[in-house]
């Protein structure tokens, strides 16, 4: 029986595929193919795609269909600006409220990140590195903030696919480990400083001044001629 949970399942599956870099920006999302894959009606698929469009993860184009979003460089900068606003305050609140159990939970998360990095698990590494920030909000007991961060991080994943420099080589897992050490010391000022630097490093790894890739054949060939 088709229920609202079927729509949620589609939303979650497509979101994970975007976050884990398994769906490229600009990829066409064919309703019938998705309906066949999930064993549901096209109506439910359409509902899921609409929800994703509300989160700016999918673009709905009249007469053309649905596509994975292709954010502009300006939009990518705006997403990082919002992350700084939210996550610096999250850091302050977390350090003030964190219990030893919270610190242990974050250490376990960082250990999983490092294992994924060492094992070459790109999809797992990508998801875990983003979830570190969501986990902080969850441990703080703020599911609303966790949901907002999850959506922002999905949008960051798209920007990363489009604009990441091949020369970017900072180790987010190592920075997360340093953050947890700082959290454990209860140093709010230093923790906020490290979080700001961490977010700066992530954004610096993106070449936001380069042209975004295109899936339009005429545009792609015209730029090469």
Backbone bond lengths (Angstrom), bond angles and torsions (degrees), N, CA, C in turn:
res aa  C-N    CA-C-N  psi(-1)  N-CA   C-N-CA  omega(-1)  CA-C   N-CA-C  phi
1 X - - - 1.474 - - 1.528 109.17 -
2 X 1.331 116.90 131.04 1.447 121.10 -178.15 1.526 109.29 -78.28
3 X 1.303 117.32 127.98 1.458 122.11 -178.92 1.508 109.28 -133.15
4 X 1.342 115.70 176.36 1.461 120.77 178.05 1.519 110.79 -59.37
5 X 1.361 116.93 -31.65 1.460 120.10 -178.97 1.530 111.06 -62.81
6 X 1.344 117.27 -27.24 1.463 120.43 177.00 1.525 110.11 -64.78
7 X 1.328 116.17 -41.46 1.461 120.40 176.69 1.522 110.42 -63.36
8 X 1.333 116.41 -44.04 1.465 120.90 179.05 1.525 110.69 -59.92
9 X 1.333 116.12 -40.15 1.463 120.98 179.89 1.526 110.97 -61.04
10 X 1.333 115.94 -43.23 1.468 120.43 179.20 1.521 110.24 -64.82
11 X 1.331 116.63 -44.83 1.466 121.21 179.03 1.518 110.45 -58.57
12 X 1.326 117.05 -47.80 1.460 121.18 -178.21 1.526 111.57 -65.27
13 X 1.339 116.66 -41.29 1.465 120.03 -178.75 1.524 111.36 -64.89
14 X 1.326 117.07 -44.13 1.461 120.05 179.73 1.529 111.22 -69.05
15 X 1.333 116.73 -37.23 1.464 119.89 177.37 1.517 110.39 -61.75
16 X 1.333 117.07 -46.00 1.468 120.31 178.43 1.528 111.15 -61.90
17 X 1.325 116.95 -39.75 1.464 120.02 179.79 1.526 111.10 -62.91
18 X 1.339 116.66 -35.33 1.467 120.92 177.74 1.527 110.37 -71.93
19 X 1.336 116.35 -48.43 1.462 120.94 -178.53 1.522 111.27 -60.78
20 X 1.330 116.87 -38.67 1.460 121.01 -176.64 1.525 112.35 -86.59
21 X 1.347 116.31 9.52 1.465 121.71 175.30 1.525 113.13 64.14
22 X 1.342 116.24 30.46 1.463 119.96 176.26 1.521 111.87 -95.73
23 X 1.327 116.73 -11.44 1.459 122.24 174.05 1.519 108.27 -120.79
24 X 1.309 116.28 125.22 1.457 121.76 -177.37 1.527 111.11 -81.63
25 X 1.342 117.75 149.04 1.473 120.29 172.91 1.523 110.14 -56.56
26 X 1.316 116.42 137.67 1.463 120.67 179.81 1.507 114.70 87.15
27 X 1.340 118.27 -6.45 1.464 120.93 -179.75 1.528 110.13 -63.96
28 X 1.319 116.59 134.84 1.462 121.17 178.76 1.521 109.71 -77.21
29 X 1.320 116.47 135.02 1.463 122.73 179.08 1.531 107.75 -107.96
30 X 1.322 116.18 101.13 1.465 121.69 -174.97 1.526 109.90 -82.41
31 X 1.320 115.74 122.51 1.464 120.65 -175.06 1.523 112.66 -57.26
32 X 1.333 117.79 -47.56 1.458 120.26 -176.13 1.526 111.58 -65.54
33 X 1.328 116.33 -39.03 1.465 119.92 178.59 1.525 110.22 -63.33
34 X 1.326 117.40 -41.65 1.466 121.42 178.77 1.528 110.44 -67.64
35 X 1.333 116.55 -39.87 1.467 120.21 178.66 1.529 110.50 -61.96
36 X 1.326 116.57 -43.12 1.470 120.61 178.56 1.524 110.75 -64.27
37 X 1.339 116.48 -41.90 1.464 120.77 -177.65 1.529 111.54 -63.39
38 X 1.331 116.78 -44.13 1.459 120.77 -176.15 1.531 113.23 -91.56
39 X 1.338 116.81 -7.35 1.456 119.95 179.40 1.515 113.44 67.99
40 X 1.333 115.99 38.11 1.469 121.13 -179.56 1.525 108.91 -130.55
41 X 1.330 115.68 177.33 1.455 120.39 179.02 1.523 110.88 -79.28
42 X 1.331 115.24 161.24 1.463 119.70 176.09 1.525 110.82 -65.98
43 X 1.330 116.64 -24.31 1.468 119.73 177.78 1.517 110.96 -62.73
44 X 1.330 116.94 -43.47 1.463 120.42 178.73 1.529 110.84 -67.94
45 X 1.325 116.37 -38.33 1.465 120.00 176.99 1.520 109.58 -61.60
46 X 1.325 115.86 -43.06 1.467 120.76 -179.65 1.534 110.45 -62.23
47 X 1.332 116.55 -39.61 1.464 120.71 177.59 1.532 110.53 -62.93
48 X 1.336 115.98 -42.24 1.469 120.35 -179.65 1.524 110.78 -64.99
49 X 1.323 116.35 -42.69 1.464 120.18 -179.76 1.532 110.38 -65.40
50 X 1.328 116.54 -35.76 1.467 119.22 177.21 1.528 110.17 -64.38
51 X 1.343 117.30 -43.26 1.466 120.57 178.27 1.523 110.71 -60.37
52 X 1.322 116.78 -41.74 1.465 120.72 179.64 1.529 110.94 -67.68
53 X 1.324 116.68 -32.25 1.469 119.26 177.49 1.527 110.46 -68.82
54 X 1.344 116.55 -32.10 1.454 120.26 177.24 1.522 110.99 -66.65
55 X 1.330 116.86 -27.34 1.461 122.13 178.00 1.524 111.86 -90.54
56 X 1.332 116.24 2.35 1.467 123.42 178.81 1.544 112.23 67.14
57 X 1.331 116.40 22.50 1.460 119.59 176.79 1.525 111.09 -92.51
58 X 1.316 116.04 -20.18 1.465 122.56 -179.33 1.523 108.15 -131.52
59 X 1.336 115.58 143.30 1.460 121.69 175.46 1.522 108.65 -108.88
60 X 1.317 117.20 128.19 1.460 122.10 177.18 1.519 108.59 -101.06
61 X 1.331 115.39 116.45 1.465 120.70 -177.37 1.524 109.42 -108.54
62 X 1.333 118.70 120.75 1.461 121.48 179.41 1.530 111.71 -53.55
63 X 1.326 114.67 132.31 1.469 122.66 177.60 1.535 113.67 68.29
64 X 1.328 117.86 -0.17 1.458 120.06 -179.97 1.526 112.30 -118.72
65 X 1.330 116.55 -30.04 1.455 118.93 177.92 1.516 112.95 113.37
66 X 1.335 115.17 -157.81 1.460 121.99 -176.21 1.526 110.34 -109.89
67 X 1.336 114.97 142.99 1.462 121.09 -178.49 1.528 109.55 -138.22
68 X 1.333 116.42 147.66 1.455 119.71 171.35 1.522 107.52 -61.03
69 X 1.317 117.14 134.12 1.461 121.28 -175.00 1.526 112.15 -59.34
70 X 1.326 114.42 148.37 1.465 122.05 175.17 1.528 107.38 -124.20
71 X 1.336 117.59 84.49 1.474 120.11 -174.28 1.523 112.01 -65.86
72 X 1.322 115.33 145.73 1.460 120.58 175.18 1.523 109.29 -73.55
73 X 1.326 115.80 166.88 1.463 120.22 177.09 1.526 110.58 -61.44
74 X 1.345 116.84 -39.16 1.465 120.17 178.96 1.526 111.07 -62.65
75 X 1.335 116.00 -41.03 1.464 119.29 179.05 1.523 110.63 -64.88
76 X 1.336 116.28 -39.70 1.465 119.92 178.55 1.530 110.68 -61.27
77 X 1.325 116.16 -42.70 1.470 120.09 177.75 1.528 110.56 -62.33
78 X 1.322 116.15 -39.85 1.458 120.15 -179.75 1.529 111.38 -65.54
79 X 1.321 116.33 -38.59 1.465 120.03 178.36 1.532 110.25 -61.87
80 X 1.321 116.60 -43.20 1.466 119.43 178.73 1.526 111.40 -67.61
81 X 1.327 116.78 -34.70 1.466 119.54 177.35 1.528 110.57 -62.73
82 X 1.330 116.32 -41.70 1.468 120.32 178.30 1.528 110.39 -66.97
83 X 1.323 116.66 -40.47 1.467 119.48 177.99 1.529 111.05 -58.99
84 X 1.325 116.75 -42.30 1.468 118.78 178.69 1.532 110.54 -61.07
85 X 1.325 116.36 -46.29 1.463 119.83 -179.14 1.532 110.94 -56.95
86 X 1.318 115.68 -45.22 1.461 120.21 -176.44 1.521 112.47 -76.64
87 X 1.331 116.24 -45.81 1.455 119.11 -169.85 1.525 113.88 -78.13
88 X 1.305 117.81 -26.29 1.460 118.43 175.45 1.527 110.05 -69.21
89 X 1.335 116.21 -39.42 1.465 119.13 176.53 1.529 110.34 -70.97
90 X 1.332 116.58 -37.36 1.474 120.35 175.03 1.523 110.24 -58.44
91 X 1.323 116.47 -42.07 1.465 120.75 -179.78 1.525 110.67 -62.12
92 X 1.314 116.74 -45.60 1.476 119.80 178.25 1.525 110.90 -57.59
93 X 1.330 115.43 -48.73 1.465 119.97 -177.15 1.524 111.07 -66.43
94 X 1.325 116.85 -39.42 1.459 119.90 -177.11 1.534 111.25 -65.93
95 X 1.332 116.48 -46.80 1.465 119.76 -177.80 1.530 110.81 -61.62
96 X 1.330 116.60 -37.89 1.462 120.00 -179.66 1.530 112.28 -69.68
97 X 1.343 116.75 -30.05 1.463 120.04 -173.56 1.525 114.45 -105.11
98 X 1.332 117.75 -12.20 1.468 120.85 -171.57 1.525 112.87 -61.34
99 X 1.321 115.14 136.03 1.458 122.25 174.72 1.522 108.49 -99.88
100 X 1.332 118.15 165.45 1.477 119.63 175.05 1.521 112.16 -54.90
101 X 1.332 117.27 -35.17 1.465 120.35 178.94 1.532 111.06 -66.07
102 X 1.334 116.56 -37.64 1.469 120.78 177.34 1.532 110.53 -63.26
103 X 1.320 115.90 -43.93 1.473 120.54 178.81 1.516 110.23 -62.33
104 X 1.332 116.43 -42.85 1.471 120.33 178.68 1.528 110.90 -62.00
105 X 1.318 116.73 -38.92 1.463 120.65 179.71 1.528 110.71 -64.14
106 X 1.336 116.65 -40.93 1.466 119.58 178.45 1.528 111.38 -69.48
107 X 1.332 116.58 -36.56 1.474 119.14 177.31 1.525 110.21 -62.58
108 X 1.329 116.72 -40.08 1.466 120.28 178.44 1.527 110.28 -64.72
109 X 1.323 116.31 -37.99 1.463 120.22 178.33 1.531 110.60 -64.90
110 X 1.330 116.67 -44.28 1.463 120.55 178.99 1.533 110.48 -62.83
111 X 1.330 117.15 -38.21 1.471 120.69 178.07 1.530 109.88 -61.33
112 X 1.341 116.78 -39.09 1.466 120.27 177.83 1.527 110.43 -66.92
113 X 1.338 116.87 -39.11 1.473 121.05 176.02 1.526 110.21 -58.28
114 X 1.332 115.41 -49.75 1.459 120.44 -176.15 1.525 111.39 -63.83
115 X 1.340 116.19 -35.51 1.462 119.88 177.70 1.529 110.52 -66.71
116 X 1.340 116.50 -39.41 1.460 120.33 178.83 1.522 111.06 -67.06
117 X 1.341 116.11 -39.54 1.470 120.40 177.82 1.522 109.98 -64.01
118 X 1.331 116.69 -47.41 1.462 121.13 -178.28 1.524 111.79 -64.95
119 X 1.343 116.17 -32.00 1.458 120.07 -177.93 1.513 114.06 -88.02
120 X 1.327 117.03 1.28 1.461 120.30 179.02 1.518 113.43 69.51
121 X 1.334 116.66 23.55 1.461 121.92 -179.98 1.528 108.51 -84.71
122 X 1.323 116.85 88.63 1.462 121.30 -174.07 1.522 111.95 -63.27
123 X 1.331 117.15 -46.33 1.462 120.42 -178.71 1.524 110.50 -64.19
124 X 1.328 116.34 -47.18 1.462 120.08 -179.72 1.509 112.18 -64.64
125 X 1.330 116.18 -40.81 1.463 121.02 179.15 1.521 110.74 -62.06
126 X 1.336 116.71 -45.81 1.462 121.34 -178.41 1.522 110.93 -60.24
127 X 1.331 115.96 -45.88 1.464 119.40 -178.63 1.523 111.44 -66.95
128 X 1.335 116.96 -43.68 1.463 120.57 -178.11 1.529 111.91 -65.58
129 X 1.323 117.12 -40.54 1.465 119.74 -179.26 1.524 111.06 -62.93
130 X 1.334 116.90 -38.43 1.458 119.42 176.85 1.516 111.88 -72.09
131 X 1.327 115.75 -39.07 1.463 120.24 -176.89 1.523 113.31 -67.33
132 X 1.323 118.29 -17.30 1.468 120.73 177.01 1.529 109.75 -55.19
133 X 1.323 116.20 -44.76 1.460 121.72 -177.31 1.527 110.58 -70.54
134 X 1.332 116.21 -39.99 1.464 120.61 176.77 1.523 110.04 -64.37
135 X 1.334 116.30 -39.41 1.474 120.88 -178.86 1.526 110.91 -61.42
136 X 1.316 117.23 -37.51 1.467 120.50 177.01 1.524 110.78 -57.90
137 X 1.343 116.02 -46.20 1.463 120.23 -179.69 1.525 110.86 -65.03
138 X 1.329 116.77 -39.23 1.462 120.52 179.00 1.526 110.84 -63.75
139 X 1.326 116.34 -44.75 1.462 120.30 -179.56 1.524 111.15 -66.50
140 X 1.320 115.82 -28.75 1.462 120.02 177.62 1.529 110.92 -73.98
141 X 1.338 115.93 -12.48 1.463 120.05 -179.84 1.507 113.58 82.68
142 X 1.342 116.69 31.33 1.459 121.08 -178.65 1.535 109.39 -124.55
143 X 1.344 117.28 81.80 1.467 119.88 -177.67 1.525 113.36 -64.93
144 X 1.334 118.11 -26.63 1.462 120.34 177.84 1.525 110.16 -65.25
145 X 1.333 116.36 -46.07 1.462 120.27 177.82 1.526 110.47 -64.80
146 X 1.328 117.03 -38.22 1.466 120.31 178.56 1.523 110.56 -60.12
147 X 1.329 116.97 -41.07 1.466 121.06 -179.94 1.529 110.89 -67.57
148 X 1.325 116.73 -42.49 1.471 120.42 179.00 1.526 109.95 -61.92
149 X 1.336 116.69 -44.53 1.467 120.51 179.55 1.525 111.16 -64.38
150 X 1.317 116.44 -38.39 1.467 119.48 179.98 1.529 110.27 -60.90
151 X 1.323 116.62 -42.21 1.467 120.22 178.16 1.530 111.40 -66.36
152 X 1.329 117.27 -42.56 1.464 120.52 179.04 1.519 111.33 -63.16
153 X 1.331 116.24 -39.54 1.460 120.03 -178.97 1.521 111.48 -68.36
154 X 1.326 116.72 -32.86 1.460 119.28 174.79 1.523 110.47 -63.82
155 X 1.335 116.02 -40.39 1.464 119.66 177.83 1.528 110.51 -67.75
156 X 1.323 116.98 -34.10 1.467 120.54 175.41 1.521 110.94 -64.15
157 X 1.344 116.30 -36.03 1.456 120.06 -179.45 1.525 110.68 -62.91
158 X 1.333 116.59 -39.00 1.466 119.98 177.18 1.523 110.16 -65.19
159 X 1.322 116.55 -45.20 1.469 120.57 179.67 1.523 110.41 -61.19
160 X 1.331 116.65 -38.20 1.460 120.42 179.13 1.520 110.79 -61.88
161 X 1.341 116.48 -43.77 1.461 120.25 178.88 1.519 111.74 -60.41
162 X 1.346 116.16 -38.24 1.453 120.16 -174.92 1.524 113.80 -82.52
163 X 1.332 117.28 -32.85 1.462 119.51 -167.25 1.529 115.26 -124.10
164 X 1.332 118.09 -1.50 1.463 118.91 -175.16 1.528 111.22 -64.89
165 X 1.319 115.52 133.99 1.463 121.49 177.14 1.515 110.32 -77.15
166 X 1.313 117.19 138.92 1.460 120.42 178.45 1.524 110.69 -69.96
167 X 1.336 116.55 -13.97 1.472 120.08 -179.40 1.531 112.36 -95.38
168 X 1.347 117.00 -3.83 1.468 119.23 179.62 1.523 108.95 -67.38
169 X 1.344 115.68 127.12 1.465 117.87 -173.68 1.517 113.46 -138.80
170 X 1.323 118.26 26.51 1.458 117.86 178.36 1.520 109.85 -80.82
171 X 1.296 116.77 150.49 1.464 121.83 -175.02 1.524 109.55 -102.97
172 X 1.334 115.58 99.90 1.462 119.70 -178.08 1.519 112.05 -63.18
173 X 1.314 116.87 -35.25 1.464 119.50 -179.74 1.524 110.65 -62.27
174 X 1.337 116.93 -40.79 1.465 120.68 178.79 1.525 110.30 -66.17
175 X 1.327 116.91 -38.60 1.461 120.57 178.61 1.525 110.64 -67.10
176 X 1.323 116.71 -37.21 1.464 119.90 176.28 1.527 110.62 -63.34
177 X 1.320 116.32 -41.22 1.465 119.83 178.69 1.526 110.72 -61.56
178 X 1.328 116.96 -42.28 1.469 121.15 178.48 1.527 110.45 -64.24
179 X 1.328 116.22 -37.32 1.464 120.02 177.96 1.528 110.92 -63.11
180 X 1.319 116.97 -44.26 1.468 120.43 -178.99 1.526 110.41 -63.92
181 X 1.324 117.19 -40.02 1.473 120.42 176.60 1.528 110.33 -59.09
182 X 1.319 115.49 -40.88 1.466 120.54 179.91 1.522 110.70 -68.82
183 X 1.331 116.51 -41.03 1.466 120.66 177.09 1.524 110.27 -57.55
184 X 1.338 115.67 -42.35 1.465 120.69 -177.25 1.524 111.61 -63.60
185 X 1.330 116.50 -28.15 1.466 120.88 179.39 1.530 112.00 -81.32
186 X 1.340 116.62 -12.71 1.456 120.43 178.61 1.512 114.64 73.36
187 X 1.336 116.54 20.46 1.465 120.85 -178.45 1.531 109.22 -90.44
188 X 1.337 116.20 95.64 1.457 120.96 -175.11 1.533 111.61 -62.99
189 X 1.320 117.23 -46.77 1.472 120.95 -177.14 1.519 111.79 -60.48
190 X 1.332 116.59 -46.80 1.459 120.27 179.99 1.522 111.44 -67.51
191 X 1.325 116.81 -36.66 1.462 120.50 -179.92 1.526 110.67 -63.90
192 X 1.330 116.88 -43.26 1.470 120.79 178.60 1.520 110.07 -64.38
193 X 1.319 116.87 -40.09 1.468 121.05 178.31 1.535 110.73 -61.45
194 X 1.335 116.43 -44.99 1.465 120.17 -179.96 1.525 111.84 -66.07
195 X 1.341 117.10 -38.68 1.464 119.79 179.64 1.521 110.23 -66.36
196 X 1.336 117.19 -41.17 1.467 120.10 178.15 1.535 109.90 -61.49
197 X 1.323 117.00 -44.73 1.460 120.78 179.17 1.532 110.91 -62.87
198 X 1.325 116.27 -39.71 1.460 120.67 179.63 1.530 110.89 -61.60
199 X 1.329 117.06 -48.24 1.458 120.57 179.45 1.528 111.13 -65.44
200 X 1.329 116.68 -35.71 1.468 120.26 175.96 1.522 110.58 -62.15
201 X 1.330 116.93 -41.38 1.467 121.13 -179.75 1.531 111.05 -63.96
202 X 1.337 115.80 -41.72 1.469 119.08 179.94 1.527 110.20 -62.22
203 X 1.344 116.21 -46.42 1.463 119.18 -179.63 1.523 111.18 -67.50
204 X 1.335 116.89 -36.03 1.469 120.19 -179.69 1.524 111.32 -64.80
205 X 1.329 117.07 -22.42 1.461 120.80 178.97 1.519 112.96 -76.62
206 X 1.331 116.33 -2.48 1.464 120.50 178.68 1.523 109.88 -105.37
207 X 1.311 116.45 135.33 1.467 121.10 176.11 1.524 108.12 -92.64
208 X 1.336 115.04 83.50 1.454 119.51 -174.57 1.522 113.18 -77.10
209 X 1.342 117.22 -4.22 1.463 119.25 178.16 1.523 111.93 -95.89
210 X 1.347 117.20 -0.70 1.460 118.97 179.69 1.530 109.71 -91.03
211 X 1.337 118.53 152.63 1.465 120.80 179.84 1.522 110.12 -62.50
212 X 1.320 115.77 141.94 1.462 119.83 176.93 1.524 109.52 -71.57
213 X 1.335 118.95 145.20 1.456 121.14 177.34 1.521 110.22 -65.90
214 X 1.306 117.49 156.63 1.454 121.14 -179.29 1.520 110.37 -126.74
215 X 1.337 116.28 151.40 1.458 121.84 174.65 1.531 109.95 -103.84
216 X 1.335 116.53 5.16 1.448 120.77 179.97 1.530 108.94 -91.17
217 X 1.332 115.94 118.37 1.462 120.83 -174.26 1.534 112.00 -60.87
218 X 1.338 117.23 -44.75 1.461 119.89 -178.18 1.520 110.83 -62.07
219 X 1.333 116.31 -43.27 1.471 120.22 179.43 1.520 110.73 -64.05
220 X 1.317 116.79 -43.78 1.466 121.37 -177.57 1.516 111.32 -63.82
221 X 1.330 116.86 -43.89 1.472 120.18 -178.59 1.511 111.37 -73.06
222 X 1.322 117.56 -33.69 1.477 120.32 179.88 1.499 110.76 -65.06
223 X 1.349 117.40 -36.99 1.454 119.96 -177.92 1.512 111.55 -72.80
224 X 1.329 117.34 -17.71 1.469 120.90 -178.62 1.510 112.18 -95.13
225 X 1.346 117.05 -10.35 1.457 119.38 -177.02 1.511 112.29 -92.46
